[in-house]
Amino acid sequence: MKQYTAPEQTAKLIELGLPHPRIDAGVTKWEGYEPICTGSYTIGELIAILPQTINIFYDLSILSNHKGWWVLYGMIGDGDMWSIEHEVYRNDLVDALYDMIVKLKEEGVI
């Protein structure tokens, strides 16, 4: 399982206005006295970027099976029926978290 975003994923998240990854998450270069992070986002950093709830009703859920990962915002309605507001399924957790962040950012949710 991948632990970090790929360089192009990291660049896209920064382009979307997210803060740079933590300095200890990758290699750091220095320009004068300013650290320039060339690292990647960790799974924990990606989860921290996502809101726990959207529109008061939809909670963040991260689910897995033996083939991949779902990252979704949903709520349980009558019985066991789920109402899903946003959903992403990918083989790797990092990719699912990344895709959800990009989706929510591009839709103006975050």
C-alpha positions as CSV (number, residue, x, y, z in Angstrom):
1,M,0.0,0.0,0.0
2,K,1.3,3.4,-0.9
3,Q,2.0,5.7,2.0
4,Y,2.6,9.0,0.2
5,T,1.2,11.0,-2.7
6,A,3.1,10.9,-6.0
7,P,5.0,14.1,-7.1
8,E,2.2,15.1,-9.6
9,Q,-0.5,14.6,-6.9
10,T,1.4,16.7,-4.5
11,A,1.9,19.4,-7.1
12,K,-1.9,19.4,-7.9
13,L,-2.9,19.8,-4.3
14,I,-0.5,22.7,-3.8
15,E,-1.9,24.2,-7.1
16,L,-5.4,23.9,-5.6
17,G,-4.2,26.1,-2.7
18,L,-3.6,23.5,0.0
19,P,-0.6,24.0,2.4
20,H,2.6,22.3,1.5
21,P,3.2,18.9,3.0
22,R,4.9,18.9,6.4
23,I,8.7,19.3,6.1
24,D,9.4,15.9,7.7
25,A,7.2,14.1,5.1
26,G,9.9,14.4,2.4
27,V,13.1,16.0,1.3
28,T,13.6,19.6,2.1
29,K,15.6,22.1,0.1
30,W,16.6,25.5,1.4
31,E,16.3,28.8,-0.4
32,G,18.1,31.2,1.8
33,Y,16.5,30.8,5.2
34,E,13.2,29.4,3.8
35,P,12.6,25.7,3.7
36,I,11.1,24.5,0.4
37,C,9.4,21.1,0.9
38,T,9.7,18.7,-2.0
39,G,8.1,15.9,-0.1
40,S,4.7,14.3,-0.3
41,Y,1.5,14.2,1.7
42,T,1.1,11.3,4.1
43,I,-2.1,9.4,4.6
44,G,-2.6,11.2,7.9
45,E,-2.2,14.6,6.3
46,L,-4.7,13.8,3.6
47,I,-7.3,12.6,6.1
48,A,-6.7,15.8,8.2
49,I,-7.4,18.0,5.1
50,L,-10.9,16.4,4.6
51,P,-13.7,17.8,6.7
52,Q,-15.3,15.3,9.1
53,T,-18.8,16.4,8.0
54,I,-20.3,18.1,5.0
55,N,-23.7,19.9,5.1
56,I,-24.2,18.9,8.7
57,F,-25.7,15.5,7.6
58,Y,-22.9,13.7,5.6
59,D,-20.1,12.2,7.6
60,L,-16.7,11.1,6.3
61,S,-16.3,7.3,6.1
62,I,-13.3,5.4,5.0
63,L,-14.0,1.8,4.1
64,S,-12.0,-1.1,2.6
65,N,-12.4,-4.5,1.2
66,H,-9.8,-6.9,-0.1
67,K,-9.5,-5.0,-3.4
68,G,-9.6,-1.3,-2.6
69,W,-10.8,1.7,-0.6
70,W,-13.9,3.9,-0.5
71,V,-13.8,7.4,0.8
72,L,-17.3,8.8,1.0
73,Y,-19.6,11.3,2.7
74,G,-22.9,9.6,3.6
75,M,-25.6,9.2,6.1
76,I,-27.7,6.4,7.2
77,G,-31.4,6.9,6.5
78,D,-34.4,4.6,7.2
79,G,-33.2,1.2,8.1
80,D,-29.7,0.5,6.7
81,M,-30.1,2.6,3.6
82,W,-27.2,5.0,2.9
83,S,-27.6,8.4,1.3
84,I,-24.2,9.2,-0.3
85,E,-23.3,12.7,-1.2
86,H,-19.7,12.1,-2.5
87,E,-18.0,8.8,-3.2
88,V,-14.6,7.7,-4.5
89,Y,-13.2,4.2,-4.9
90,R,-9.6,3.4,-5.7
91,N,-7.2,0.5,-5.2
92,D,-4.9,2.6,-2.9
93,L,-6.0,4.6,0.1
94,V,-3.7,7.5,-0.9
95,D,-5.3,7.7,-4.3
96,A,-8.8,7.6,-2.9
97,L,-8.1,10.4,-0.4
98,Y,-6.3,12.5,-3.1
99,D,-9.2,12.1,-5.5
100,M,-11.8,13.1,-2.8
101,I,-9.8,16.2,-1.9
102,V,-9.5,17.2,-5.6
103,K,-13.2,16.6,-6.1
104,L,-14.3,18.6,-3.1
105,K,-11.9,21.4,-3.8
106,E,-13.0,21.7,-7.5
107,E,-16.7,21.6,-6.4
108,G,-16.0,24.4,-3.8
109,V,-17.0,22.2,-0.8
110,I,-13.6,22.8,0.8
